[in-house]
């Protein structure tokens, strides 16, 4: 079947998402017909972070209405859907279960195949949303920098579907560091946008915060020490300019991310760089990575996701599912029914 319509579901944390994609498998071309997100940010601002049980309860309330809206926006009904894609992990298990159970129910009722998708592969491929058809064999190897609230990783993409994890965070992810620093500074949740906004008013060279693992020979990351350094700095300098603190923290994180990405890019002679994850919405990261690629990886092309694909969303899950379907990696509904939640939510990016 050269053409395919995919309904995708995302519920890995506190965003309930549904999207509809139509594509031509043979031509490797697709179009996102809809990408709908219900955000729980206002709910979790009260506690300064996600409460898993609260997130799961809200997924239950919103997941069917969100799917209905996604189908309406795409001007399709369930009978026109060829496959159901769903985020199968990693994420909050109680949140993942809502999406997985919904996908399994739809798959069973419609007798349609289900495509379990790794959340991080979704972020990795999110930058290909409008440009997937431009990728040829000459675009590889590619390097993916995925930066989110729970993960920071560098992935070598030998081809789509064939990945090698070069390095990942050993403790706090970059996005998690942003959130925790924001909390220390009494800034609103989520911390990333708050730090980024405040940083525009500050001097990124004002405070020399540490750049964890910047000089290490591997491609792993660590940001817990940076968070602690900010805590101690503010304890010892309570009257410090918060804008300078925000700008300096942001610069420290960017220096590590970009330095390691460039080093990996040179080592593996990559021809394409993919940026993904919630932190990929950061304007400074986008601009500095673009400059770095042009300067250090001449001839390489940088793909950056459009804004709607940077946060947790079903659009990126649909994109990853499309490439899985193109590779023939679909799962029939009866095989999925036999799998437990735990089997479905195993990480597949190795």
VOLUMPA-812899 format. One record per atom (N, C-alpha, C, O): residue in one letter; z, y, x. Coordinates in steps of 0.2 Angstrom, whole numbers, plus 5000, padded with zeros to 4 digits. Layout:
<sites>
AZYX
...
</sites>
This chain:
<sites>
X500049945004
X500050005000
X500050065004
X500550085007
X499450105005
X499450155010
X499850215007
X500050255011
X499950225001
X500250284998
X500950264995
X501050204993
X501450304996
X502150284994
X502450344991
X502450404994
X502950334986
X503350384984
X504050364985
X504250304983
X504450404988
X505150384990
X505650424987
X505650494987
X506150404983
X506750434981
X507350424986
X507450364987
X507550474989
X508050474994
X508750504992
X508750544988
X509250464994
X509950484992
X510350494998
X510350455003
X510750554998
X511250565004
X511950585001
X511950624997
X512450545004
X513150565002
X513650545008
X514150515006
X513450555014
X513850535019
X514450575020
X514950545023
X514550635018
X515150675019
X515250715013
X515550685008
X515150775012
X515350815007
X514750855003
X514750894999
X514150835005
X513550855002
X513150794998
X513050745001
X513050814992
X512750764987
X511950784987
X511850834985
X511550744990
X510850764990
X510350704987
X510550644987
X509850734985
X509250684982
X508650724984
X508550784983
X508150684986
X507450714988
X506950664986
X507050604985
X506350684985
X505750644983
X505150664988
X505050724989
X504950614991
X504350624996
X503750574994
X503850524991
X503250604995
X502550564994
X502250565000
X502150625003
X501950515002
X501550515009
X501050455009
X501050415005
X500650465014
X500050415015
X500250385022
X500250415027
X500450315021
X500750285027
X500150275032
X500350275038
X499550265030
X499050255035
X498950315039
X498850315045
X498950375036
X498750445039
X499450475042
X499350515046
X499950445041
X500650465043
X500750535041
X501050585044
X500550555035
X500650625032
X501050615026
X501050565022
X501450665025
X501950665019
X502050735017
X501950785021
X502350735011
X502550805008
X503250795004
X503250745000
X503650835006
X504350835002
X504150874996
X504050934996
X504250834990
X504150864984
X504750904981
X504650944977
X505350874983
X505950914981
X506450894986
X506450834989
X506950934987
X507550914991
X508150954988
X508251014990
X508550924985
X509150954981
X509750944984
X509950884986
X510250994985
X510850984988
X511451014983
X511351064981
X511950974982
X512551004979
X513051004985
X513250954987
X513251064986
X513751074992
X514451074989
X514651114984
X514951044993
X515651054991
X516051094995
X516651094996
X515651144999
X516051185004
X516551225000
X517151225003
X516451254995
X516951294991
X517651254990
X518151274990
X517551194988
X518051144986
X518451134993
X519051134992
X518151114998
X518551095004
X518751155008
X519151155013
X518551215007
X518751275010
X519551285009
X519951315013
X519751265003
X520451265001
X520951225006
X521551245008
X520651175009
X521051135014
X520851145021
X521051115026
X520251185022
X520051195029
X519651135032
X519551135038
X519451085028
X519051035030
X518950985024
X519250995019
X518650935026
X518450885021
X519050835019
X519250805024
X519150825013
X519650775011
X519250715008
X518950725002
X519250665011
X518750605009
X518750585002
X518250574999
X519350574999
X519450554992
X519150614987
X518850594982
X519350674989
X519050724985
X518250724985
X517950734980
X518050724991
X517250714992
X516950664988
X516450674984
X517250604988
X516950544985
X517050554977
X516550544974
X517550584974
X517550594967
X517050644965
X516750634959
X516950694969
X516350744967
X515650714968
X515250734964
X515550664972
X514950634973
X514850594966
X514250594964
X515350564964
X515250524957
X515050574952
X514550554948
X515350634951
X515150674946
X514450704947
X514050714942
X514150714953
X513550754954
X512950704956
X512350734955
X513050644958
X512450614961
X511950594956
X511350604957
X512050574949
X511550564945
X511250624942
X510650634942
X511550684941
X511250744939
X510850774945
X510250794944
X511050764951
X510650784957
X509950744957
X509450774959
X510050684956
X509450634956
X508950664951
X508350664952
X509250674945
X508750694939
X508450764941
X507850764939
X508750804944
X508450874946
X507950864951
X507350894951
X508050814956
X507550804961
X506950774958
X506350794960
X507050734954
X506450704950
X506050754946
X505450754946
X506450794943
X506150844938
X505750894943
X505150914941
X506050914948
X505650964953
X505050934956
X504550964957
X505050864957
X504450834960
X503950814954
X503450794956
X504150824948
X503750804942
X503550734942
X502950714941
X504050694944
X503950624944
X504550594940
X505050624939
X504450534937
X504950494934
X505150434938
X504750414943
X505650394937
X505850334941
X505350284941
X505250254946
X504950274936
X504450224936
X503850234941
X503550194943
X503850304943
X503350314948
X503550314956
X503150324960
X504250294956
X504550284963
X504350214966
X504450164962
X504150214972
X503950144975
X504550124979
X504650054980
X505050164981
X505550134985
X506150184985
X506050244984
X506750154986
X507350194986
X507650194993
X507850144996
X507750254995
X508050265002
X508750295001
X508950334997
X509250275006
X509950295005
X510250295012
X510150255016
X510650345013
X511050345019
X511550295019
X511950285015
X511550245024
X511950195025
X512450195030
X512850155031
X512550255034
X513050265039
X512650305045
X512050305045
X513050325049
X513850335049
X514050395044
X513650435042
X514650395042
X514950445038
X515650425035
X515950375038
X515850455030
X516450435027
X516350385022
X515950385018
X516650325023
X516550265019
X516550275012
X516150245008
X517050315010
X517150325002
X516550364999
X516350354994
X516250405003
X515750445001
X515050405002
X514650404997
X514950365007
X514450325008
X514350275002
X513750265000
X514950245000
X514850194995
X514550224988
X514250184985
X514650284987
X514450314981
X513650314981
X513350294976
X513350334987
X512650334987
X512350264988
X511850254985
X512650224992
X512450154992
X512450114986
X511950084984
X512950124982
X513050094975
X512550114970
X512250074967
X512450184971
X511950214966
X511250184968
X510850164964
X511050184974
X510450164977
X510350084975
X509750064973
X510850044976
X510749974974
X510649964967
X510249924965
X511050004963
X510949994955
X510250014953
X509949984949
X509950074956
X509250094955
X508750044957
X508250024954
X508850014963
X508449964966
X508449904962
X507849874960
X509049884959
X509049824955
X508749834948
X508349794946
X508849894945
X508549904939
X507849914939
X507449894934
X507549944944
X506849954944
X506449904948
X505849904948
X506849854951
X506449804955
X506049834961
X505549814962
X506349884964
X506049924969
X506349904976
X507049904976
X506049904981
X506349894988
X506849954990
X506750014987
X507349944994
X507749994996
X507749995003
X507549945007
X507750055006
X507750075013
X508350105015
X508450165015
X508850065019
X509450095021
X509250135028
X508950115032
X509550195028
X509350245033
X509950265037
X510450275034
X509950265044
X510450285048
X510450365047
X509950395048
X511050395046
X511150465045
X510850505051
X510550555051
X510950475057
X510850515063
X510050505065
X509750555068
X509750455062
X509050455063
X508750505058
X508150535060
X509050515053
X508850575048
X508850635052
X508350675051
X509350655055
X509450715059
X508950715064
X508650775066
X508850665068
X508350655073
X507650675071
X507350715075
X507450655066
X506750665063
X506650725059
X506150735056
X507250755057
X507150815052
X506650865055
X506350905050
X506650875061
X506150925064
X505450915062
X505050955063
X505250855060
X504650835059
X504350845052
X503850825050
X504850875048
X504650885041
X503950905040
X503550875036
X503750965042
X503150995040
X502550975046
X501950995045
X502750935051
X502250925056
X502150855059
X501850845064
X502350805055
X502350735057
X501650715059
X501650675064
X501150735055
X500550715057
X500250735063
X499750715066
X500550785067
X500350815073
X500550765079
X500250775084
X501050725078
X501250675083
X500750625084
X500550585080
X500550615090
X500150565093
X500450525098
X501050545100
X500150475101
X500350435106
X500550485112
X500950465116
X500150535113
X500250585119
X500850625118
X501050665122
X501150625112
X501850665111
X502450625114
X502950655114
X502350565116
X502950535118
X502850515126
X502350515128
X503450505129
X504150505126
X504350575124
X504150625126
X504850565119
X505150635116
X505850625117
X506150575119
X506250685117
X506950685118
X507250725112
X507050775110
X507750685109
X508050715103
X508750745105
X509150705108
X508950805103
X509550835104
X509850835097
X509650885093
X510350795095
X510650795088
X511350825089
X511750805092
X511450885085
X512050915086
X512350935079
X512050975075
X512950895077
X513150905071
X513950915071
X514250915076
X514250915065
X514950915065
X515350855068
X515850855070
X515050795067
X515350735069
X515050705075
X515250655078
X514450725077
X514050695083
X513750745087
X513450795085
X513650725093
X513250765098
X512950715103
X513350675106
X512250705103
X511950655106
X511250675109
X510950715106
X511050645114
X510450645117
X510050575116
X510350525119
X509450575113
X509150515112
X508450515114
X508050565113
X508250465118
X507550455121
X507150425115
X507350365113
X506650455113
X506250425108
X505550405111
X505150445113
X505550335112
X504950305115
X504350305111
X503750315113
X504550295104
X504050315099
X504550315093
X505050295093
X504250335087
X504650335081
X504950265079
X504450225078
X505550255079
X505850195077
X506050155083
X506450105083
X505950175089
X506150145095
X506550195100
X506250245103
X507150195100
X507650245103
X508050215108
X508250155108
X508250255113
X508750245118
X509250295118
X509050355119
X509950285117
X510450335117
X510650345124
X510850305128
X510450405126
X510650425133
X511350445134
X511650435139
X511650485129
X512250505130
X512550535123
X512150555119
X513150535122
X513450555116
X514150585118
X514450585123
X514450615112
X515150645114
X515650595115
X515650545111
X516150605119
X516650565121
X517250575116
X517750535116
X517250635113
X517850655109
X517550705103
X517250685099
X517750765104
X517550815099
X516750825100
X516550835105
X516450825094
X515750845094
X515650925094
X516150955093
X515050955096
X515051025096
X515151055090
X515551105089
X514951035084
X515051065078
X515851055076
X516051105073
X516151005078
X516850995077
X517251045081
X517751075078
X517051055087
X517351105091
X517251175088
X517751215088
X516651195085
X516651255082
X517151265076
X517451315075
X517151205072
X517651215066
X518351215068
X518751255065
X518551185074
X519251185076
X519451255079
X519951275078
X518951275083
X519051345086
X519151395080
X519551445081
X518651395075
X518751435070
X519351435066
X519651485064
X519651375066
X520351365062
X520851395066
X521351425064
X520851385073
X521351415078
X521251495077
X521851525077
X520651525076
X520651595075
X520651625068
X520551685067
X520851575064
X520951595057
X520351625053
X520351665049
X519751585055
X519151605052
X518951555047
X519251505047
X518551575042
X518451525036
X518051465038
X517751465043
X518151415034
X517751355034
X517151355031
X517151385025
X516551325033
X516451295039
X516451345045
X516251395045
X516651315051
X516751365057
X516151385060
X516151435063
X515651335061
X515051355064
X514751425062
X514651465067
X514551435056
X514251495054
X514751555055
X514551605057
X515451545054
X515851595055
X515951615063
X515951675064
X515951575067
X515951585074
X515251625076
X515251665080
X514751595074
X514051625075
X513951695073
X513751735077
X514251705067
X514151775065
X514651825069
X514451885070
X515251805070
X515751845074
X515451855081
X515551905084
X515151805084
X514951805091
X514351865092
X514351885098
X514051885087
X513551935087
X513851995090
X513452045092
X514452005088
X514852075090
X515152065096
X515452115099
X515152005100
X515552005106
X515151995112
X514551995112
X515451995118
X515151985124
X515251915127
X515851885128
X514651875127
X514751805129
X514951795136
X515151735138
X515051845140
X515251835147
X515951865148
X516251865153
X516251885142
X516951915143
X517451865145
X517951885149
X517451805143
X517951755145
X517551685148
X517151665145
X517851665154
X517551615157
X517851545155
X518251515158
X517651525149
X517951455146
X517551405150
X517051405152
X517951345150
X517651285154
X516951255150
X516951265144
X516551225154
X515951195152
X516051115153
X515851095159
X516351085149
X516551015150
X515950965152
X515450975148
X516050925157
X515550875159
X514850915161
X514350875161
X514850975162
X514251005164
X513950975170
X513350975171
X514350965175
X514150935181
X514150865182
X513950835187
X514250825177
X514250755177
X513550725177
X513050755175
X513450665180
X512850635181
X512550605175
X511950595175
X512950595170
X512750555164
X512550615159
X512550675160
X512450585153
X512250635148
X512750635142
X512550655136
X513350615143
X513850625138
X514150695138
X514050735142
X514450705132
X514750775131
X515450765129
X515750715127
X515850815130
X516550825128
X516750895127
X516650935131
X517050905121
X517150975119
X517950985117
X518151035115
X518350935117
X519050935116
X519350985120
X519851025119
X519150985127
X519551025132
X519351095131
X519751135132
X518751115129
X518551185127
X518951205121
X519251265122
X519051165116
X519451185110
X520251205113
X520551255111
X520451155117
X521151165120
X521251235124
X521751265124
X520651245128
X520651305132
X520751365128
X521051415130
X520351365122
X520351425118
X521051435115
X521351485114
X521351375113
X522051375110
X522551415115
X522951455113
X522551385121
X522951415126
X522851485128
X523251535129
X522151505128
X521951575129
X522251625124
X522551675126
X522151605118
X522451645112
X523151655112
X523451705110
X523451595114
X524251595115
X524451645120
X524951685119
X524051645126
X524251695131
X523951765131
X524251815134
X523451775126
X523151835125
X523051845118
X522551855115
X523651855114
X523551865107
X523151925105
X522951925099
X523051975109
X522752035107
X522052035109
X521652085109
X521751975112
X521051975114
X520551985108
X520751975102
X520052015110
X519552035105
X519251965102
X518951925106
X519251955096
X519051885093
X518251875094
X518051825094
X517951935093
X517251935094
X517051905101
X516551865102
X517351935106
X517251905113
X517451835114
X517051795117
X517951815111
X518151745111
X517651705108
X517351645110
X517351725102
X516851685098
X516251675102
X515951625103
X516051735105
X515451735109
X515451695115
X514951665117
X516051695119
X516151655125
X516151585123
X515951545127
X516451565118
X516551495116
X515851465114
X515651415117
X515451505110
X514751485109
X514351475115
X513951435115
X514351525120
X513951525126
X514151465130
X513751425133
X514851445130
X515051385134
X514751325131
X514451275135
X514751315124
X514451255121
X513651255122
X513351205124
X513351315122
X512651315123
X512451295130
X511951265131
X512851325135
X512651305142
X512651235143
X512251205146
X513151195140
X513151125141
X512551085137
X512251045140
X512451105131
X511951075127
X511251085131
X510951035131
X511151145132
X510451155135
X510351125142
X509851105144
X510851135146
X510851105153
X510651035153
X510251005157
X511050995149
X510950925149
X510350905146
X509950855148
X510050945141
X509450925138
X508850935143
X508450895143
X508950995146
X508351005151
X508350955157
X507850935159
X508950935159
X509050885165
X508750815162
X508350785166
X508850795156
X508650735153
X507850735152
X507450695153
X507650795150
X506950805149
X506550805155
X505950775155
X506850825161
X506450825167
X506450755170
X505950725172
X507050715169
X507150645172
X506650605168
X506350555171
X506550605162
X506150565158
X505450585156
X505050555153
X505250645159
X504650675159
X504350675151
X503850655150
X504850705147
X504650705140
X504150755138
X504050805142
X503750745133
X503250785131
X503350825124
X503050865122
X503950805121
X504150835115
X504950835115
X505250785117
X505150885112
X505950895111
X506050905104
X505750945101
X506550865101
X506650865094
X507450895093
X507850865097
X507550945089
X508150975088
X508350955081
X507950965076
X508950935080
X509250915073
X509950915073
X510350925078
X510250915067
X510950915065
X511150985062
X510751035063
X511750985060
X511951055057
X511951115061
X511851165059
X512151095068
X512151155072
X511451175074
X511451235077
X510951145073
X510251165074
X510151225070
X509551255072
X510551245065
X510451305062
X510651365066
X510451425064
X511051355071
X511251415075
X510651445078
X510351415082
X510651515077
X510051555080
X510051555087
X509551555090
X510651555090
X510651565097
X510451495101
X510051495106
X510651445098
X510351375100
X509651365100
X509351345104
X509351385094
X508651385093
X508251425098
X507751405101
X508551495099
X508151535104
X508251515111
X507751515115
X508851495113
X508951475120
X508551415122
X508351405127
X508551365117
X508251305119
X507551315119
X507151285123
X507251355115
X506551375115
X506351405122
X505851385125
X506751445124
X506651475131
X506651425136
X506251425141
X507151385136
X507251335141
X506751285142
X506451265147
X506451265136
X505951215136
X505251245139
X504951215143
X505151305137
X504551345140
X504651355147
X504151345151
X505251365150
X505351375157
X505351315161
X505051305166
X505751265158
X505851205162
X505451145161
X505351095165
X505151135155
X504751075153
X504051095151
X503851085145
X503751125155
X503051155154
X502651105151
X502551045154
X502251125146
X501851075143
X502151035137
X501751005133
X502851035137
X503151005131
X503251045125
X503151115126
X503251015119
X503351055113
X503951045110
X504250985110
X504251095107
X504951095104
X504851095096
X504451145094
X505151045093
X505151045086
X505851065083
X506351035085
X505851115079
X506451135076
X506451125068
X505951145065
X506951095065
X506951085058
X506951155054
X507351205056
X506651155048
X506751215044
X507451215041
X507751165041
X507651275039
X508351285037
X508651235032
X509151205033
X508251215027
X508451165022
X508551095025
X508851055021
X508351085031
X508351015033
X508851015039
X508950955042
X509251065040
X509751065046
X510451035043
X510750995047
X510651055037
X511251025035
X511150955033
X510650925033
X511750915030
X511650855028
X511250855021
X511450895017
X510650825021
X510250825015
X509750765014
X509750725019
X509550755008
X509150695007
X508450695010
X508150645010
X508250755011
X507550765013
X507450735020
X506950695021
X507950735024
X507850705031
X507850635030
X507550595034
X508250605025
X508350535024
X507650505022
X507450455023
X507350545017
X506650525015
X506150525021
X505750475021
X506250575025
X505750575031
X505850505035
X505350475037
X506450495037
X506650435041
X506350375037
X506150325040
X506450365031
X506250315027
X505550305027
X505250245027
X505150355026
X504450355027
X504150325033
X503750285033
X504450345039
X504250305045
X504450235045
X504150195048
X505050215042
X505250145042
X504750115037
X504550055039
X504550135032
X504050105027
X503350095031
X503050045030
X503250145035
X502550145039
X502550095044
X502050065045
X503150075046
X503250025051
X503349955048
X503449905051
X503349955041
X503449895037
X504249865037
X504349805036
X504649915038
X505349895038
X505749905031
X506249935031
X505449885026
X505749895019
X506149835018
X506049775020
X506649835013
X507049785011
X507049775004
X507049815000
X506949715002
X506849694995
X507549704991
X508049694995
X507549724985
X508149734982
X508649674982
X509249684982
X508449614981
X508849554981
X509249544987
X509749524987
X508849564993
X509249554999
X509749605000
X510349595003
X509649664998
X510149724998
X510749704994
X511349714995
X510649674988
X511149654983
X511649604987
X512249614985
X511449564991
X511849514994
X512249545000
X512749515003
X512149615002
X512449645008
X513049685005
X513049715000
X513549675009
X514149715007
X514049795010
X513649805013
X514549835007
X514549905010
X514549905017
X514249945020
X515049865020
X515149865027
X514549845031
X514349875036
X514149795029
X513549775032
X513049835032
X512649845036
X512949865026
X512449915025
X512649985029
X512150015031
X513249995030
X513450055034
X513550045041
X513850095044
X513249995044
X513249995051
X512750045054
X512250045052
X512950075060
X512450115064
X511950075066
X512050025069
X511250105066
X510750065068
X510350105074
X509950075078
X510550165076
X510350195082
X510750165088
X511350175088
X510350135092
X510750105098
X510550145105
X510750125110
</sites>
